[in-house]
C-alpha cells in the first residue's frame, strides 16, 4: 500500500475497510458509507454512488475542506471531569469488586491508568495522546443483555493504548488486544506493554514500531485472536522477522491473572515465543497421509465421483480447489450437463450452488424434475410434480436468483457471495452459467482476451482459497460455433487465458442441426480437452435422454 494513503487515513482517524486493491471508506462528497474506493497503490479514487473521482491530492483537499466546515469534532475532556470520574470509583463498590476481585487488577495500576466511573455507573478507561485525554472507553456495568459491553464516547479518537511508551524507544514490547489485558500485564509487572483496543489496527500508522527490535504478540488464543495476531505481524514492516507469537496457558493475559497463573509461567511463555509461520507455507509432513494413500492406491479417485465410470477414470473425480471450464456450441447441453452433475452431488448430500445467469432458474428446475422422476414430464400429475419439487427443496441445492439482487453480478460480488455460501451452507461445488455475464461487468481498456485471462485467474484463486470446485460455463467463439466437429481450446473466447488457469476444459458436443433426427441428437460427446490433474484427455460417449434430461455412458 502507498504509505501516503495509509498515513493520511490513519493520521486523520478515517475508518476504512480493504480488499486486494483498494481502501473502502465513506464518500466525502455524498456522505455514503463504504462507497468511496481509493486505489492502494496509486491513490486514485472513485465513488460508486455519486461518481466523484480523481487523484489522492483532490481527496485530501476535499477531506480537509469538509473537516473544517464541520468544525471541531474532538472529545473535550476537562481535567475536573476526569478527576470526578476517578473520585467516584473510590466509593463505587460494584466497580471496585469488578476491577479488584473479578479482574484481579492491582489497585495501584488502576490508579496509575486513571480508571473511573461514569454518572450511570459504567467503568471508564481514558485514552491519552501526548499526555492529553483524547478518548473515553466505557465498560457497561448494567444488566441489559442488548447493550454492548464496551462503547466509546462520541468524538473519541482511536489511539494505541499506552502507546506513549514508544517515545522511550524500547528494544522490545508486548502487544495485547484490549485495555484489560494491558492492565493485567501491568499487574504482572510487565512494563513495556501496549494494546490495540477493538482490533482497530487498520486505523493506525504502524511506522512508529520501526525502531522496536522485538514485538511479542500476546493475543487471544482462539482462531479469531490468532488470525488478528498474524494479520498485524504481516502488516508491520519486517513484522514476520521481528514479531513472535506468545502461546498463553489461558485465552488471554487477564484470564491468566484471574486464574492465578504465576508471573514466572507467563514470563516463560513470552521468552519461549516463536516467530509466525508464513500463511500458506507448510512442511511436507502436512501431505504425508495423502501421498501415502495415493501411492498405495493409484486407481482410487482423488475427488468426488460423478457416477460415470469412464468420466471418473479419466478425471480422477472432481475435487476441491479445482476449476473446470465447460463449453460447447449453443444448445449442445452445457447447462444440462452441469446441472446433471450437481444433482448427482446433491443426492449424496454434498451442498452445491448454481448461478444460472443465462437460463432462468425455473427452466433448470423443470429439468431437475425430469431427472428426478425418470419419466416423461408430461405424464406426471400436479401432485407428483409438487412432490418432486418438495424433494428438490429439501436437497442441498442453492440457487442465485438475480431478481433479488441490485445490480449485475460483478467479480467482487461473486467472490463475496461464494465465501458467504461456503461459510453458511458448506457448499463444495459451484456452477457459474455463464462467464460472459461477469465479464461484461469488468470495465477497462484491456482487450476482451486480456480481461478473460484476468477473470479466469480470479476464478482459480477462488477455487483454491475457498476450497471448492468451480465449474464455469464458457461459450465458443463465432468460428468455433460454425463447425460440426467437437470444438478445441482455441475455439474458446480467450482460449489461451482459459487454458492457463483451468484444471479441466470439457466440451459438450452433439449434433444440434434442425434436420438431425432425434436418435442422432441423443448421441453426446463429452470431450476432455485439458486435464491438469490426471493428464488423461479424450472423448467419452454418452446417450442423452431428452425427455428425462439424463446422461448415460455408452
Steps between C-alpha positions, in 0.01 A plus 500: 500500500613857428636641828348842419152346477543302821658784696226744404214261581659390828614849600149639456333201667300416188336160528543277196476141385724333245482260209794383290547833321304776674423674829122539534364785710226763533463727198590857601299632207161330549537359853418138410672240718743252341449633149826689435777275360860625527760305303759382752787541254417813297271694736243545223145494639143472380158484665264224390196717583564862399778430248753743653855405402854631479848470644593484868589870519140581406374262768724656768392853409131409511541314830670798667239736359217282631669455836544875548141573398370258761693669777685328785388142566754402765386380839547778755591344835577747774737415781230557760259263322766228481583550866134465595484163318811382686361621833169321444682164464634531856150466641341279235499149649360326187776637274765432763385140535509455122851645462669361810314175576377384158780637281768471774658830398742671737349821652818696429478407129135606483600829663801548271287461185234727650197276468173645627124457512239693302184657638297191408750260653701378200876459531697760302839432343652828377726500195786749480712643222799726575381518859155628401179295536361442150249224561284324755419132479218368715444153642120466541415374850122469461281191458349564155630219271418712193749770598858469368756415769742762368436832330691819427399855583404697191795690359759263648806439287631146456848487648748232594432450870812577704671574168691789656764254624618475138644849541759345734624281209475158670685211336204267556130531581215267588190575295150394612147544362312688772534741789426240768769268362744791520397579858541132586847506344590806704369324812738215415779759484546512120611856426535532124147395408251665264151416373304545178140510628223352288728351230524847342849455359401622151447848642855560619827602344717203595826663397540598867608140565790510256755564777379210718718193456266235647120496532330229706137460394292384795166463320201280581569132446180438301500495117383863470773622734770301324388628163510855633852445631622367165328782310676755717840332466451494122411869490800627694817574309726196549226373730549131431867531592447700821160380630465188715177325595455444874306182586332553839366230736159676492319700231653839587709677761205604713367142507845388616496760777146408610592129519812563703761406238832615654711763326792258457284284274390806299863608472595153371225521236627838380864394494408178317287671235565400140491688174184472292484249220432671169134452412460234232850354547511150651747215540484184292362305796164673448450287187642168626168321546369608159819402317514157666133435419535601135822307441361182656165538319581639154153411366311672782312818413659822617172692498127442523358240257251622242328164457654452152776238502694609190472868589625435855782278375617772265468793745562327832173650623434870549665638814529820700741775393436425134365713216306335216412686182198346329432601141336408174292648222162655577232245605755218530394442862764681710253617765319167506823302546619732779158470669516123459833491688374732775185293547713189542704670776196648673349150513809397698430790740795702367392869498508667159413846366391599150533853363262474203555833328411385150220246554211592735506307828150364432620351169784318676259385771276347234801304375568382854142380537554295184828360638347409835181346364673294231184540293361706221401812691176525303382179663530644854204625699502832683537320833797299371671817371452671837640193675815516288538876556466450876770234490728731301442778755613267779822415316814716551437686172547876517407748227612851417192698400604822324149642549572547871833676452571864420730542202705256298705215639849651507808295582513673841139407577564148377805460723313631805197279433710187451667551836163559666332193351806289576491615864119495537403188305825303472487513118762283328402533132400817315382548142523843335288506184650685332828697511385769257258653750782566747743601225258770383540673839881514469573848374827617359702569189638148477398283207238234572756219492709676765195556721404134466851396605476717814151373578604136466790565735248639752283189460794268562604701805143472632499122459834478682430741786143383570580130453217445251461360150389772259346420162483796262298478179672673206380546143706421194584781260313560176734291286488209742120499498488454122677167486319169541796353686585503870645845579861543610647721768597760239128525413427645846476874552833584664614142449864540608408682821242234581747219438752658739265505802259208446568156645250344261368624166200288400287530187142378473429421135208360303337558164263791552414562137120539448474213253690246715277208611436452875710184518800701375434788743507249785869423434715728715878526504657617825848602390764564766741732321714590801565301815756656731431248779527158334628602157253276316308654212254356253134459410240311703182393323168569676137441415277795590133439578330823395173428681670410830802732475727210596844388377625144475848390396500274197 
